[in-house]
Amino acid sequence: MVSTVRLAVTIHPSIGRVFQRHSDCKGAAICDDIFVVAQLQEALALVAELKLILKQDLDLDLDVPKFNCYVPGNHLDDDQARALFKDTLASRQSFSDLTAMDAGCLQRDYVLQVCL
């Protein structure tokens, strides 16, 4: 428990600085889980920068395969959500470090969950 609190206290200032630069994104960081609510392009831009900043500031590597992207609502099935997600990742060079992420559809209020 103490190590989790120590990690959170160490990483949250960096997380906060990245969120300040992405005003279209809303989110929360609870210990080592980060939740981002935003349009897909904006959320991925935040996560790409967060991955870079945590590496630069703290020499931490985000475990990208543990990232999950959830598309709220029921207007897309899982295959459509994954296709949209993969197309969006391919649309910008700055997203290239995030290609191991996956996507799916859930009835949730958040769009992107990032796990360290």
C-alpha positions as CSV (number, residue, x, y, z in Angstrom):
1,M,0.0,0.0,0.0
2,V,2.8,2.4,0.9
3,S,4.5,1.8,-2.4
4,T,1.3,2.5,-4.3
5,V,0.9,5.8,-2.5
6,R,4.5,6.7,-3.1
7,L,4.1,6.0,-6.8
8,A,1.0,8.1,-7.0
9,V,2.6,11.0,-5.2
10,T,5.6,10.8,-7.6
11,I,3.7,10.5,-10.9
12,H,0.6,12.8,-10.3
13,P,2.4,16.1,-10.8
14,S,3.6,15.0,-14.3
15,I,0.1,13.7,-15.1
16,G,-1.4,17.0,-14.0
17,R,0.9,19.0,-16.2
18,V,0.0,16.9,-19.2
19,F,-3.8,17.3,-18.5
20,Q,-3.3,21.1,-18.2
21,R,-2.0,21.2,-21.8
22,H,-5.0,19.2,-23.1
23,S,-8.0,21.3,-22.0
24,D,-10.4,19.3,-24.2
25,C,-9.7,16.2,-22.0
26,K,-11.2,15.5,-18.7
27,G,-9.9,12.8,-16.5
28,A,-8.9,11.4,-13.2
29,A,-5.8,9.5,-11.9
30,I,-6.4,7.1,-9.1
31,C,-3.1,5.6,-7.9
32,D,-1.7,4.1,-11.0
33,D,-4.9,4.1,-13.1
34,I,-5.6,7.0,-15.4
35,F,-9.0,7.7,-16.9
36,V,-9.4,10.1,-19.8
37,V,-12.8,11.4,-21.2
38,A,-12.4,13.1,-24.6
39,Q,-12.9,12.8,-28.3
40,L,-10.6,10.0,-29.5
41,Q,-8.0,12.1,-31.2
42,E,-7.6,14.4,-28.2
43,A,-7.5,11.5,-25.7
44,L,-4.8,9.7,-27.8
45,A,-2.8,13.0,-28.0
46,L,-2.9,13.3,-24.2
47,V,-1.8,9.6,-23.7
48,A,1.0,9.9,-26.3
49,E,2.4,13.0,-24.5
50,L,1.9,11.3,-21.1
51,K,3.9,8.3,-22.2
52,L,6.7,10.6,-23.3
53,I,6.6,12.9,-20.2
54,L,6.6,10.0,-17.7
55,K,9.6,8.5,-19.5
56,Q,11.5,11.8,-19.5
57,D,10.5,12.9,-16.0
58,L,10.6,9.6,-14.1
59,D,12.1,7.0,-16.5
60,L,8.7,5.2,-16.3
61,D,7.5,3.1,-19.3
62,L,3.8,2.8,-19.7
63,D,2.6,-0.7,-20.4
64,V,0.8,0.1,-23.6
65,P,-0.8,-3.3,-24.1
66,K,-2.7,-2.7,-20.8
67,F,-4.3,0.4,-22.2
68,N,-8.0,0.1,-23.1
69,C,-10.2,2.4,-25.1
70,Y,-13.9,2.2,-24.5
71,V,-16.4,3.8,-26.9
72,P,-19.5,4.8,-24.9
73,G,-22.9,4.1,-26.2
74,N,-24.3,1.4,-28.4
75,H,-23.8,3.0,-31.9
76,L,-20.7,0.8,-32.7
77,D,-20.1,-2.9,-32.3
78,D,-16.6,-4.1,-31.1
79,D,-15.3,-4.6,-34.6
80,Q,-16.4,-1.1,-35.7
81,A,-14.9,0.4,-32.6
82,R,-11.6,-1.4,-33.2
83,A,-11.5,-0.3,-36.8
84,L,-12.1,3.4,-35.9
85,F,-9.5,3.1,-33.2
86,K,-6.8,1.6,-35.4
87,D,-7.6,4.1,-38.2
88,T,-7.2,6.9,-35.7
89,L,-3.9,5.5,-34.4
90,A,-2.6,5.3,-38.0
91,S,-3.6,8.9,-38.7
92,R,-0.8,10.6,-36.8
93,Q,2.8,9.8,-36.4
94,S,2.7,10.9,-32.8
95,F,0.4,7.9,-32.0
96,S,2.9,5.3,-33.2
97,D,4.0,4.4,-29.7
98,L,0.4,3.5,-28.9
99,T,-0.3,0.9,-31.6
100,A,-0.4,-2.0,-29.0
101,M,-3.6,-0.5,-27.5
102,D,-6.9,-2.1,-28.1
103,A,-10.5,-0.9,-28.2
104,G,-14.0,-2.1,-27.5
105,C,-17.5,-1.0,-26.8
106,L,-18.8,-0.8,-23.3
107,Q,-21.7,1.1,-21.7
108,R,-19.4,3.4,-19.7
109,D,-19.0,7.1,-19.2
110,Y,-15.3,7.2,-19.9
111,V,-13.5,6.8,-23.2
112,L,-9.9,5.9,-22.4
113,Q,-8.4,4.0,-19.4
114,V,-4.7,3.9,-19.1
115,C,-3.0,1.5,-16.7
116,L,0.6,1.9,-15.7
